[in-house]
Amino acid sequence: MSHVAVMARFLLALMLVAPALARADYMDHFASRDDVGPRKVPALGDVTVLLMPVEVKGFPPIDRAKLERFFSPDDEAGFVRYFEVSSLGRYRPRVVVGPTISYEQCPLPAAQFPGCRVRRGDINAFSAGIDLLREAVRRTDEAGVDFTQFDRSGRAGQPDRWADGVMLLTNVPFGGIAFPIGFFNRGDNLAGQSGGALVADGVRIPHVAVAGDTDVHVMVHEFGHLLGLTDLYDEAGKYAGLHLSFMGSWAYDPKIVLPDAETRYRLRWANVLQAQGTQRYRLEPVETSGQVLRIGVGDEYFLVENRGPGRFDQALPVRGLAVFHVDRAVASVTAQGRFPKLGAKEGDFVNRLLDCVNCDAWHPYIRLVQADGEFDVEADRPFQPDADLFRDGDRFLNDPSNTVRSASSPINGSNLYSGQPSGFALDDVRVREDGSIDVTITAPAEGQCGDPLCADGEGCAPIACGPPPVKSGCQSAPGLGLVALLFLEQGLRRRQRR
Ligand SMILES: [Zn+2]
């Protein structure tokens, strides 16, 4: 319901005339984070974001009271609480609902948009849409809204003259899109110049999240794109895409789905436990603990989290472990060669519309491993939480045949996409009365503790790696012996070198 694949071809044509810039891209699922400001909104700290309601006469009127409630912190199942809970309170947005922008009649050309209906994939919407967004910002500014309040944070947590998030919600029939207007605008920027981001009160607006039919839940998803997230459902509809993710197969109903573990990890909203060796874990519900267990390092790894009904995720009837197989090296292979799908090159989002990162059910960017091994999701059958989450007695082990998993070889092993063993085993799951889940995890025995997500700051490094160090005096003796051996060996080597 969000992006317009048919439009992608047209976007691609536009790309050819767009300047080639070696900057990072918009909604690349954090292949890069260096571009918070021009390409993404900050996902940490206190921000104030703007919602512009656009109401066209002749369509169901916007209920402002209802709107203001959903976007206020008072709604425990609303926009603000969703992002606060999902981020463990690390991201604290507040929303200003701007003055309603009213139109007596459809602001889009009637000949192209009969009934003001924007059909999915309608390329005419493109230039008309740019004009409408520009007009909405201009009218909001003219109504006296101070845009400097929408720049409280940036890449370094300080105001940076880039807006922290702008949304447009309209009552006309339209799905939703997150539109990088700064990339496509060739006209007035509202500050006396041509092209690029719109500017109001000196604050630049590079992209806008748009939702139609006054659908506030679609807006939650579209806002995810401003945070740098890409679509994780299958636009082509071969299967539903990623379950357990608000960027995935969520039906935009009021039971908002939490972020999947990879999204949480990338946004630095997780408390990552990096596994090394074999250990028994007690994982608390991720909604309140942020605990994400990571097995493996580099581009391909597994993430495990405890999911179940809470304030969000209400659609889940049971609690269990969600296991995700992540491969950030997913690529498109074409006649021209091999292209990474998670490119950070500006404009690459167009390729992600044409060939989305999660569209190959058997080898997507993020795959939900299903406990029952029936591969229902891959075959476009329903996701069944009680059978697909890992619950009492379920296990996930290496497949010794090292077969590459595919529709013709549906083997539910913990092997990598190459078929080689990953070193990951999950066994002896116990879902406890209090909602925590015990599980025994095996990961590679060494080399797992030196792969932080970023240099410094909350959410960058794992909060723990491998089993805790042995504390008692007696048991540390073998450790001392090992250190002595190392010294001895170094002494020997030095002697040999001489
Ligand atoms: Zn989307």
Residues whose N, C-alpha, C, O or C-beta is under 5 A from the ligand:
A	BS01	ZN	S2 H3 D231
